[in-house]
Amino acid sequence: MPYNLLKGKKGIIFGALNDKSIAWKIAERAFEEGATFTLTNTPVALRFGEINQLAGTCRSLVIPADATDIHQIENLFTKSMEFLGGKVDFILHSIAMSLNVRKGRAYDDLNYEYLHKTLDISAISFHKVLQVARKLDAINDWGSVVALSYVAAQRTLFEYNDMAEAKAMLESIARTFGYIYGRDKKVRINTVSQSPTLTTAGSGVKGIDGLLDFTERMSPLGNASADECADYCITLFSDLTRKVTMQNLFHDGGFSSMGMSQKAMAQYILSFEADNK
Ligand SMILES: NC(=O)c1ccc[n+]([C@@H]2O[C@H](COP(=O)([O-])OP(=O)(O)OC[C@H]3O[C@@H](n4cnc5c(N)ncnc54)[C@H](O)[C@@H]3O)[C@@H](O)[C@H]2O)c1
């Protein structure tokens, strides 16, 4: 149900690839809540994804940009401000990619060129977006920036690989830049640490089905869906959360505070019974 939470607000949304993408759901909800925004992704993703369909529904403009390239980010901000008729109020960073994960390289056999790419795409791109935004003075005072993270930044989760380092860095950038941008412009910067979700990036994580079952059993409220993540991010872009900044906010049904649950223990005990047969 729309509440007009983003009425009159303008934004830029990175990372909608297809209708499974978390950014896609956030774009749909932002539109419902009255926002106008541009959509962006890499030129390759624009060719293979379905973003034009989303742009049509949301009366948005698609502007290609590789988020690791400063010049493309500058162009994105300039064109977005032209299209939107001024500075933006919110930015969503919903970007991740690891070649080590894609190519099946284990954590103790990393390709370091791939590691640099993982960090550049999945974390340093966030710094680049913020730095360009600040130099162009592209975000209105009291604006809000959100990047999507994962609990592997704090805890070791088997098979998350070098994306764990990327998420730790992403969260650190939110804190460090959050101070500077908050001090000077009252712009708030947070990360949302989302439950595992079946998207294109999510499906790349080895053993995602087992992980989804485990986190579902462990979380008192169950896994958070992409639609629920969209609802949460809308509140962070709205004026209802103006004093929340430099935080990593868990949106995971309670998983991050759990050690063991009744449902997970029941399943674990079943595995002993299977072993004893
Ligand atoms: N799916 C999950 O289980 C899960 C859980 C927690 C956090 N997240 C995070 O949510 C975010 C969105 O992922 P998703 O699950 O919606 O998957 P997704 O595959 O739909 O989105 C990832 C996006 O990153 C974009 N991207 C890759 N390289 C880029 C570059 N150089 N420049 C610009 N964009 C680039 C891709 O084109 C794609 O649109 C990621 O940061 C991911 O780590 C996902």
The ligand as an ORCA input file, in Angstrom:
! r2SCAN-3c Opt
* xyz 0 1
  N      20.874    -11.990     -3.309
  C      21.348    -12.112     -2.067
  O      21.340    -13.191     -1.458
  C      21.891    -10.884     -1.371
  C      21.983    -10.867      0.042
  C      22.530     -9.745      0.663
  C      22.981     -8.672     -0.116
  N      22.868     -8.736     -1.476
  C      23.386     -7.616     -2.263
  O      22.350     -7.002     -2.987
  C      22.941     -6.313     -4.093
  C      22.142     -6.601     -5.349
  O      22.276     -7.949     -5.732
  P      21.038     -8.837     -6.206
  O      20.989     -9.981     -5.271
  O      19.830     -8.017     -6.439
  O      21.585     -9.459     -7.587
  P      21.578     -8.889     -9.094
  O      22.478     -9.827     -9.841
  O      20.206     -8.728     -9.587
  O      22.275     -7.446     -8.966
  C      23.662     -7.223     -9.010
  C      23.855     -6.031     -9.944
  O      25.201     -5.553     -9.952
  C      25.380     -5.029    -11.262
  N      26.799     -4.776    -11.543
  C      27.802     -5.692    -11.617
  N      28.955     -5.083    -11.946
  C      28.667     -3.761    -12.077
  C      29.440     -2.607    -12.397
  N      30.759     -2.694    -12.668
  N      28.822     -1.397    -12.446
  C      27.491     -1.279    -12.188
  N      26.712     -2.331    -11.860
  C      27.299     -3.555    -11.815
  C      24.788     -6.138    -12.128
  O      24.627     -5.767    -13.485
  C      23.482     -6.382    -11.401
  O      22.459     -5.525    -11.858
  C      24.399     -6.745     -4.141
  O      25.202     -5.779     -3.491
  C      24.375     -8.023     -3.329
  O      25.626     -8.373     -2.776
  C      22.331     -9.802     -2.120
*
